[in-house]
């Protein structure tokens, strides 16, 4: 496991511990980058109309930087997570 992966996993845990909940848009941006880093480009069907949360997550993954490498997505996630931790505190 490389340094970037270890740092990514640490920030993925730490960002869950912020004192104040980030905005919905910040959470969706984090989610989209997380999924891009872990899974890559979106590979599932769009959730049904009644699954609003699932639909929002799916769309955030859809509109995350398609074709971004796992390492680039991890680095972008780390940067965004650092900002959220600094903004909201742990």
Backbone as XML, in Angstrom:
<?xml version="1.0"?>
<chain id="A" units="angstrom">
  <residue number="1" name="UNK">
    <atom name="N" x="0.853" y="-1.177" z="0.000"/>
    <atom name="CA" x="0.000" y="0.000" z="0.000"/>
    <atom name="C" x="0.892" y="1.230" z="0.000"/>
  </residue>
  <residue number="2" name="UNK">
    <atom name="N" x="0.660" y="2.125" z="-0.943"/>
    <atom name="CA" x="1.485" y="3.312" z="-1.073"/>
    <atom name="C" x="1.111" y="4.397" z="-0.074"/>
  </residue>
  <residue number="3" name="UNK">
    <atom name="N" x="1.981" y="5.412" z="-0.011"/>
    <atom name="CA" x="1.758" y="6.538" z="0.893"/>
    <atom name="C" x="0.436" y="7.242" z="0.592"/>
  </residue>
  <residue number="4" name="UNK">
    <atom name="N" x="0.141" y="7.447" z="-0.701"/>
    <atom name="CA" x="-1.096" y="8.126" z="-1.075"/>
    <atom name="C" x="-2.302" y="7.343" z="-0.598"/>
  </residue>
  <residue number="5" name="UNK">
    <atom name="N" x="-2.281" y="6.023" z="-0.757"/>
    <atom name="CA" x="-3.406" y="5.189" z="-0.330"/>
    <atom name="C" x="-3.600" y="5.266" z="1.173"/>
  </residue>
  <residue number="6" name="UNK">
    <atom name="N" x="-2.515" y="5.196" z="1.929"/>
    <atom name="CA" x="-2.604" y="5.267" z="3.389"/>
    <atom name="C" x="-3.148" y="6.628" z="3.824"/>
  </residue>
  <residue number="7" name="UNK">
    <atom name="N" x="-2.658" y="7.695" z="3.203"/>
    <atom name="CA" x="-3.122" y="9.048" z="3.532"/>
    <atom name="C" x="-4.593" y="9.209" z="3.153"/>
  </residue>
  <residue number="8" name="UNK">
    <atom name="N" x="-4.968" y="8.680" z="1.994"/>
    <atom name="CA" x="-6.354" y="8.717" z="1.526"/>
    <atom name="C" x="-7.275" y="8.035" z="2.544"/>
  </residue>
  <residue number="9" name="UNK">
    <atom name="N" x="-6.895" y="6.837" z="2.967"/>
    <atom name="CA" x="-7.723" y="6.093" z="3.920"/>
    <atom name="C" x="-7.828" y="6.826" z="5.254"/>
  </residue>
  <residue number="10" name="UNK">
    <atom name="N" x="-6.740" y="7.458" z="5.692"/>
    <atom name="CA" x="-6.755" y="8.214" z="6.940"/>
    <atom name="C" x="-7.695" y="9.417" z="6.840"/>
  </residue>
  <residue number="11" name="UNK">
    <atom name="N" x="-7.625" y="10.147" z="5.730"/>
    <atom name="CA" x="-8.520" y="11.295" z="5.552"/>
    <atom name="C" x="-9.966" y="10.863" z="5.376"/>
  </residue>
  <residue number="12" name="UNK">
    <atom name="N" x="-10.187" y="9.720" z="4.748"/>
    <atom name="CA" x="-11.555" y="9.208" z="4.605"/>
    <atom name="C" x="-12.169" y="8.938" z="5.982"/>
  </residue>
  <residue number="13" name="UNK">
    <atom name="N" x="-11.366" y="8.487" z="6.921"/>
    <atom name="CA" x="-11.845" y="8.273" z="8.297"/>
    <atom name="C" x="-11.968" y="9.599" z="9.041"/>
  </residue>
  <residue number="14" name="UNK">
    <atom name="N" x="-10.966" y="10.448" z="8.936"/>
    <atom name="CA" x="-10.952" y="11.709" z="9.686"/>
    <atom name="C" x="-12.079" y="12.653" z="9.277"/>
  </residue>
  <residue number="15" name="UNK">
    <atom name="N" x="-12.407" y="12.687" z="7.993"/>
    <atom name="CA" x="-13.437" y="13.626" z="7.540"/>
    <atom name="C" x="-14.806" y="13.254" z="8.115"/>
  </residue>
  <residue number="16" name="UNK">
    <atom name="N" x="-14.980" y="12.010" z="8.525"/>
    <atom name="CA" x="-16.237" y="11.576" z="9.157"/>
    <atom name="C" x="-16.363" y="12.117" z="10.577"/>
  </residue>
  <residue number="17" name="UNK">
    <atom name="N" x="-15.272" y="12.621" z="11.139"/>
    <atom name="CA" x="-15.242" y="13.035" z="12.540"/>
    <atom name="C" x="-15.298" y="14.545" z="12.736"/>
  </residue>
  <residue number="18" name="UNK">
    <atom name="N" x="-15.570" y="15.299" z="11.672"/>
    <atom name="CA" x="-15.615" y="16.754" z="11.824"/>
    <atom name="C" x="-16.749" y="17.141" z="12.770"/>
  </residue>
  <residue number="19" name="UNK">
    <atom name="N" x="-16.549" y="18.261" z="13.477"/>
    <atom name="CA" x="-17.500" y="18.699" z="14.497"/>
    <atom name="C" x="-18.835" y="19.134" z="13.911"/>
  </residue>
  <residue number="20" name="UNK">
    <atom name="N" x="-18.778" y="19.798" z="12.758"/>
    <atom name="CA" x="-19.987" y="20.286" z="12.105"/>
    <atom name="C" x="-20.118" y="19.581" z="10.767"/>
  </residue>
  <residue number="21" name="UNK">
    <atom name="N" x="-21.332" y="19.175" z="10.428"/>
    <atom name="CA" x="-21.573" y="18.465" z="9.172"/>
    <atom name="C" x="-21.296" y="19.389" z="7.991"/>
  </residue>
  <residue number="22" name="UNK">
    <atom name="N" x="-20.471" y="18.941" z="7.039"/>
    <atom name="CA" x="-20.251" y="19.735" z="5.819"/>
    <atom name="C" x="-21.568" y="19.921" z="5.050"/>
  </residue>
  <residue number="23" name="UNK">
    <atom name="N" x="-21.576" y="20.856" z="4.118"/>
    <atom name="CA" x="-22.771" y="21.082" z="3.304"/>
    <atom name="C" x="-23.048" y="19.848" z="2.449"/>
  </residue>
  <residue number="24" name="UNK">
    <atom name="N" x="-24.273" y="19.754" z="1.973"/>
    <atom name="CA" x="-24.626" y="18.632" z="1.100"/>
    <atom name="C" x="-23.723" y="18.595" z="-0.126"/>
  </residue>
  <residue number="25" name="UNK">
    <atom name="N" x="-23.428" y="19.765" z="-0.702"/>
    <atom name="CA" x="-22.580" y="19.801" z="-1.892"/>
    <atom name="C" x="-21.161" y="19.324" z="-1.577"/>
  </residue>
  <residue number="26" name="UNK">
    <atom name="N" x="-20.635" y="19.727" z="-0.429"/>
    <atom name="CA" x="-19.293" y="19.268" z="-0.030"/>
    <atom name="C" x="-19.286" y="17.750" z="0.153"/>
  </residue>
  <residue number="27" name="UNK">
    <atom name="N" x="-20.347" y="17.227" z="0.774"/>
    <atom name="CA" x="-20.433" y="15.776" z="0.963"/>
    <atom name="C" x="-20.527" y="15.044" z="-0.373"/>
  </residue>
  <residue number="28" name="UNK">
    <atom name="N" x="-21.307" y="15.590" z="-1.289"/>
    <atom name="CA" x="-21.428" y="14.958" z="-2.608"/>
    <atom name="C" x="-20.112" y="15.020" z="-3.377"/>
  </residue>
  <residue number="29" name="UNK">
    <atom name="N" x="-19.398" y="16.139" z="-3.264"/>
    <atom name="CA" x="-18.088" y="16.245" z="-3.932"/>
    <atom name="C" x="-17.114" y="15.223" z="-3.355"/>
  </residue>
  <residue number="30" name="UNK">
    <atom name="N" x="-17.097" y="15.100" z="-2.033"/>
    <atom name="CA" x="-16.231" y="14.105" z="-1.385"/>
    <atom name="C" x="-16.614" y="12.698" z="-1.829"/>
  </residue>
  <residue number="31" name="UNK">
    <atom name="N" x="-17.916" y="12.425" z="-1.844"/>
    <atom name="CA" x="-18.393" y="11.101" z="-2.239"/>
    <atom name="C" x="-17.990" y="10.781" z="-3.681"/>
  </residue>
  <residue number="32" name="UNK">
    <atom name="N" x="-18.180" y="11.749" z="-4.585"/>
    <atom name="CA" x="-17.838" y="11.516" z="-5.991"/>
    <atom name="C" x="-16.364" y="11.201" z="-6.175"/>
  </residue>
  <residue number="33" name="UNK">
    <atom name="N" x="-15.507" y="11.959" z="-5.480"/>
    <atom name="CA" x="-14.066" y="11.705" z="-5.581"/>
    <atom name="C" x="-13.688" y="10.382" z="-4.924"/>
  </residue>
  <residue number="34" name="UNK">
    <atom name="N" x="-14.336" y="10.059" z="-3.807"/>
    <atom name="CA" x="-14.074" y="8.793" z="-3.123"/>
    <atom name="C" x="-14.396" y="7.619" z="-4.061"/>
  </residue>
  <residue number="35" name="UNK">
    <atom name="N" x="-15.585" y="7.678" z="-4.658"/>
    <atom name="CA" x="-15.983" y="6.592" z="-5.565"/>
    <atom name="C" x="-15.072" y="6.521" z="-6.787"/>
  </residue>
  <residue number="36" name="UNK">
    <atom name="N" x="-14.645" y="7.679" z="-7.297"/>
    <atom name="CA" x="-13.735" y="7.686" z="-8.448"/>
    <atom name="C" x="-12.413" y="7.035" z="-8.060"/>
  </residue>
  <residue number="37" name="UNK">
    <atom name="N" x="-11.943" y="7.298" z="-6.833"/>
    <atom name="CA" x="-10.679" y="6.723" z="-6.374"/>
    <atom name="C" x="-10.789" y="5.222" z="-6.151"/>
  </residue>
  <residue number="38" name="UNK">
    <atom name="N" x="-11.909" y="4.776" z="-5.620"/>
    <atom name="CA" x="-12.079" y="3.361" z="-5.260"/>
    <atom name="C" x="-12.568" y="2.521" z="-6.443"/>
  </residue>
  <residue number="39" name="UNK">
    <atom name="N" x="-13.589" y="3.006" z="-7.150"/>
    <atom name="CA" x="-14.243" y="2.217" z="-8.196"/>
    <atom name="C" x="-13.805" y="2.630" z="-9.597"/>
  </residue>
  <residue number="40" name="UNK">
    <atom name="N" x="-13.567" y="3.926" z="-9.783"/>
    <atom name="CA" x="-13.300" y="4.437" z="-11.123"/>
    <atom name="C" x="-14.574" y="5.038" z="-11.686"/>
  </residue>
  <residue number="41" name="UNK">
    <atom name="N" x="-14.663" y="5.117" z="-12.997"/>
    <atom name="CA" x="-15.845" y="5.698" z="-13.632"/>
    <atom name="C" x="-17.095" y="4.932" z="-13.225"/>
  </residue>
  <residue number="42" name="UNK">
    <atom name="N" x="-18.211" y="5.661" z="-13.150"/>
    <atom name="CA" x="-19.477" y="5.077" z="-12.694"/>
    <atom name="C" x="-19.806" y="3.824" z="-13.499"/>
  </residue>
  <residue number="43" name="UNK">
    <atom name="N" x="-20.240" y="2.795" z="-12.768"/>
    <atom name="CA" x="-20.468" y="1.507" z="-13.422"/>
    <atom name="C" x="-21.778" y="0.851" z="-12.980"/>
  </residue>
  <residue number="44" name="UNK">
    <atom name="N" x="-22.707" y="1.652" z="-12.441"/>
    <atom name="CA" x="-23.980" y="1.107" z="-11.982"/>
    <atom name="C" x="-25.132" y="1.865" z="-12.627"/>
  </residue>
  <residue number="45" name="UNK">
    <atom name="N" x="-26.308" y="1.260" z="-12.595"/>
    <atom name="CA" x="-27.504" y="1.913" z="-13.110"/>
    <atom name="C" x="-27.970" y="2.997" z="-12.155"/>
  </residue>
  <residue number="46" name="UNK">
    <atom name="N" x="-28.628" y="3.990" z="-12.687"/>
    <atom name="CA" x="-29.161" y="5.093" z="-11.881"/>
    <atom name="C" x="-30.255" y="4.562" z="-10.960"/>
  </residue>
  <residue number="47" name="UNK">
    <atom name="N" x="-30.214" y="4.941" z="-9.661"/>
    <atom name="CA" x="-31.262" y="4.507" z="-8.730"/>
    <atom name="C" x="-32.629" y="5.040" z="-9.145"/>
  </residue>
  <residue number="48" name="UNK">
    <atom name="N" x="-33.666" y="4.402" z="-8.634"/>
    <atom name="CA" x="-35.039" y="4.783" z="-8.953"/>
    <atom name="C" x="-35.399" y="6.167" z="-8.428"/>
  </residue>
  <residue number="49" name="UNK">
    <atom name="N" x="-36.516" y="6.677" z="-8.907"/>
    <atom name="CA" x="-36.954" y="8.032" z="-8.592"/>
    <atom name="C" x="-37.237" y="8.226" z="-7.101"/>
  </residue>
  <residue number="50" name="UNK">
    <atom name="N" x="-37.588" y="7.186" z="-6.380"/>
    <atom name="CA" x="-37.902" y="7.324" z="-4.952"/>
    <atom name="C" x="-36.663" y="7.303" z="-4.067"/>
  </residue>
  <residue number="51" name="UNK">
    <atom name="N" x="-35.529" y="6.926" z="-4.600"/>
    <atom name="CA" x="-34.280" y="6.881" z="-3.831"/>
    <atom name="C" x="-33.513" y="8.185" z="-4.057"/>
  </residue>
  <residue number="52" name="UNK">
    <atom name="N" x="-33.954" y="9.248" z="-3.380"/>
    <atom name="CA" x="-33.375" y="10.576" z="-3.608"/>
    <atom name="C" x="-31.917" y="10.650" z="-3.191"/>
  </residue>
  <residue number="53" name="UNK">
    <atom name="N" x="-31.568" y="10.065" z="-2.041"/>
    <atom name="CA" x="-30.182" y="10.094" z="-1.580"/>
    <atom name="C" x="-29.287" y="9.290" z="-2.526"/>
  </residue>
  <residue number="54" name="UNK">
    <atom name="N" x="-29.746" y="8.097" z="-2.881"/>
    <atom name="CA" x="-28.979" y="7.266" z="-3.810"/>
    <atom name="C" x="-28.809" y="7.929" z="-5.163"/>
  </residue>
  <residue number="55" name="UNK">
    <atom name="N" x="-29.859" y="8.604" z="-5.616"/>
    <atom name="CA" x="-29.809" y="9.310" z="-6.901"/>
    <atom name="C" x="-28.790" y="10.457" z="-6.839"/>
  </residue>
  <residue number="56" name="UNK">
    <atom name="N" x="-28.789" y="11.210" z="-5.738"/>
    <atom name="CA" x="-27.826" y="12.315" z="-5.589"/>
    <atom name="C" x="-26.400" y="11.787" z="-5.566"/>
  </residue>
  <residue number="57" name="UNK">
    <atom name="N" x="-26.175" y="10.679" z="-4.852"/>
    <atom name="CA" x="-24.838" y="10.084" z="-4.808"/>
    <atom name="C" x="-24.424" y="9.594" z="-6.190"/>
  </residue>
  <residue number="58" name="UNK">
    <atom name="N" x="-25.360" y="8.951" z="-6.888"/>
    <atom name="CA" x="-25.067" y="8.430" z="-8.229"/>
    <atom name="C" x="-24.697" y="9.580" z="-9.154"/>
  </residue>
  <residue number="59" name="UNK">
    <atom name="N" x="-25.462" y="10.680" z="-9.071"/>
    <atom name="CA" x="-25.184" y="11.828" z="-9.933"/>
    <atom name="C" x="-23.855" y="12.484" z="-9.565"/>
  </residue>
  <residue number="60" name="UNK">
    <atom name="N" x="-23.497" y="12.510" z="-8.278"/>
    <atom name="CA" x="-22.203" y="13.085" z="-7.905"/>
    <atom name="C" x="-21.067" y="12.233" z="-8.473"/>
  </residue>
  <residue number="61" name="UNK">
    <atom name="N" x="-21.267" y="10.937" z="-8.517"/>
    <atom name="CA" x="-20.259" y="10.052" z="-9.128"/>
    <atom name="C" x="-20.217" y="10.253" z="-10.629"/>
  </residue>
  <residue number="62" name="UNK">
    <atom name="N" x="-21.379" y="10.441" z="-11.221"/>
    <atom name="CA" x="-21.466" y="10.641" z="-12.667"/>
    <atom name="C" x="-20.744" y="11.911" z="-13.085"/>
  </residue>
  <residue number="63" name="UNK">
    <atom name="N" x="-20.889" y="12.967" z="-12.265"/>
    <atom name="CA" x="-20.306" y="14.251" z="-12.627"/>
    <atom name="C" x="-18.932" y="14.481" z="-12.012"/>
  </residue>
  <residue number="64" name="UNK">
    <atom name="N" x="-18.419" y="13.489" z="-11.299"/>
    <atom name="CA" x="-17.036" y="13.601" z="-10.836"/>
    <atom name="C" x="-16.142" y="13.460" z="-12.062"/>
  </residue>
  <residue number="65" name="UNK">
    <atom name="N" x="-14.903" y="13.838" z="-11.939"/>
    <atom name="CA" x="-14.025" y="13.838" z="-13.118"/>
    <atom name="C" x="-13.872" y="12.447" z="-13.746"/>
  </residue>
  <residue number="66" name="UNK">
    <atom name="N" x="-14.678" y="12.164" z="-14.739"/>
    <atom name="CA" x="-14.642" y="10.891" z="-15.441"/>
    <atom name="C" x="-13.282" y="10.725" z="-16.108"/>
  </residue>
  <residue number="67" name="UNK">
    <atom name="N" x="-12.746" y="9.536" z="-15.993"/>
    <atom name="CA" x="-11.459" y="9.246" z="-16.599"/>
    <atom name="C" x="-10.281" y="9.627" z="-15.726"/>
  </residue>
  <residue number="68" name="UNK">
    <atom name="N" x="-10.562" y="10.217" z="-14.553"/>
    <atom name="CA" x="-9.490" y="10.593" z="-13.624"/>
    <atom name="C" x="-8.871" y="9.317" z="-13.070"/>
  </residue>
  <residue number="69" name="UNK">
    <atom name="N" x="-7.556" y="9.280" z="-12.975"/>
    <atom name="CA" x="-6.897" y="8.095" z="-12.426"/>
    <atom name="C" x="-7.213" y="7.960" z="-10.942"/>
  </residue>
  <residue number="70" name="UNK">
    <atom name="N" x="-7.047" y="6.765" z="-10.416"/>
    <atom name="CA" x="-7.293" y="6.531" z="-8.995"/>
    <atom name="C" x="-6.405" y="7.422" z="-8.135"/>
  </residue>
  <residue number="71" name="UNK">
    <atom name="N" x="-5.129" y="7.543" z="-8.493"/>
    <atom name="CA" x="-4.206" y="8.384" z="-7.717"/>
    <atom name="C" x="-4.606" y="9.848" z="-7.744"/>
  </residue>
  <residue number="72" name="UNK">
    <atom name="N" x="-5.004" y="10.340" z="-8.926"/>
    <atom name="CA" x="-5.435" y="11.733" z="-9.022"/>
    <atom name="C" x="-6.704" y="11.970" z="-8.201"/>
  </residue>
  <residue number="73" name="UNK">
    <atom name="N" x="-7.630" y="11.021" z="-8.246"/>
    <atom name="CA" x="-8.858" y="11.143" z="-7.461"/>
    <atom name="C" x="-8.544" y="11.096" z="-5.967"/>
  </residue>
  <residue number="74" name="UNK">
    <atom name="N" x="-7.618" y="10.237" z="-5.561"/>
    <atom name="CA" x="-7.216" y="10.178" z="-4.154"/>
    <atom name="C" x="-6.616" y="11.503" z="-3.707"/>
  </residue>
  <residue number="75" name="UNK">
    <atom name="N" x="-5.736" y="12.074" z="-4.529"/>
    <atom name="CA" x="-5.109" y="13.351" z="-4.184"/>
    <atom name="C" x="-6.132" y="14.482" z="-4.115"/>
  </residue>
  <residue number="76" name="UNK">
    <atom name="N" x="-7.092" y="14.496" z="-5.037"/>
    <atom name="CA" x="-8.147" y="15.518" z="-5.020"/>
    <atom name="C" x="-9.025" y="15.340" z="-3.782"/>
  </residue>
  <residue number="77" name="UNK">
    <atom name="N" x="-9.327" y="14.084" z="-3.431"/>
    <atom name="CA" x="-10.123" y="13.798" z="-2.234"/>
    <atom name="C" x="-9.388" y="14.276" z="-0.979"/>
  </residue>
  <residue number="78" name="UNK">
    <atom name="N" x="-8.090" y="13.981" z="-0.891"/>
    <atom name="CA" x="-7.284" y="14.388" z="0.263"/>
    <atom name="C" x="-7.324" y="15.906" z="0.420"/>
  </residue>
  <residue number="79" name="UNK">
    <atom name="N" x="-7.171" y="16.633" z="-0.679"/>
    <atom name="CA" x="-7.205" y="18.099" z="-0.633"/>
    <atom name="C" x="-8.556" y="18.605" z="-0.138"/>
  </residue>
  <residue number="80" name="UNK">
    <atom name="N" x="-9.632" y="18.037" z="-0.664"/>
    <atom name="CA" x="-10.979" y="18.454" z="-0.261"/>
    <atom name="C" x="-11.256" y="18.077" z="1.190"/>
  </residue>
  <residue number="81" name="UNK">
    <atom name="N" x="-10.809" y="16.901" z="1.605"/>
    <atom name="CA" x="-11.001" y="16.464" z="2.992"/>
    <atom name="C" x="-10.226" y="17.369" z="3.951"/>
  </residue>
  <residue number="82" name="UNK">
    <atom name="N" x="-8.998" y="17.738" z="3.578"/>
    <atom name="CA" x="-8.201" y="18.663" z="4.406"/>
    <atom name="C" x="-8.947" y="19.979" z="4.592"/>
  </residue>
  <residue number="83" name="UNK">
    <atom name="N" x="-9.510" y="20.503" z="3.498"/>
    <atom name="CA" x="-10.270" y="21.754" z="3.573"/>
    <atom name="C" x="-11.455" y="21.619" z="4.524"/>
  </residue>
  <residue number="84" name="UNK">
    <atom name="N" x="-12.183" y="20.506" z="4.425"/>
    <atom name="CA" x="-13.360" y="20.291" z="5.280"/>
    <atom name="C" x="-12.954" y="20.183" z="6.737"/>
  </residue>
  <residue number="85" name="UNK">
    <atom name="N" x="-11.854" y="19.496" z="7.017"/>
    <atom name="CA" x="-11.381" y="19.331" z="8.389"/>
    <atom name="C" x="-10.940" y="20.679" z="8.957"/>
  </residue>
  <residue number="86" name="UNK">
    <atom name="N" x="-10.230" y="21.469" z="8.153"/>
    <atom name="CA" x="-9.807" y="22.787" z="8.604"/>
    <atom name="C" x="-11.009" y="23.710" z="8.825"/>
  </residue>
  <residue number="87" name="UNK">
    <atom name="N" x="-11.995" y="23.615" z="7.958"/>
    <atom name="CA" x="-13.180" y="24.486" z="8.021"/>
    <atom name="C" x="-14.090" y="24.120" z="9.192"/>
  </residue>
  <residue number="88" name="UNK">
    <atom name="N" x="-14.295" y="22.824" z="9.428"/>
    <atom name="CA" x="-15.281" y="22.365" z="10.409"/>
    <atom name="C" x="-14.670" y="21.848" z="11.713"/>
  </residue>
  <residue number="89" name="UNK">
    <atom name="N" x="-13.367" y="21.612" z="11.742"/>
    <atom name="CA" x="-12.702" y="21.115" z="12.947"/>
    <atom name="C" x="-13.013" y="19.666" z="13.238"/>
  </residue>
  <residue number="90" name="UNK">
    <atom name="N" x="-12.144" y="19.081" z="14.056"/>
    <atom name="CA" x="-12.350" y="17.675" z="14.448"/>
    <atom name="C" x="-12.536" y="17.575" z="15.936"/>
  </residue>
</chain>
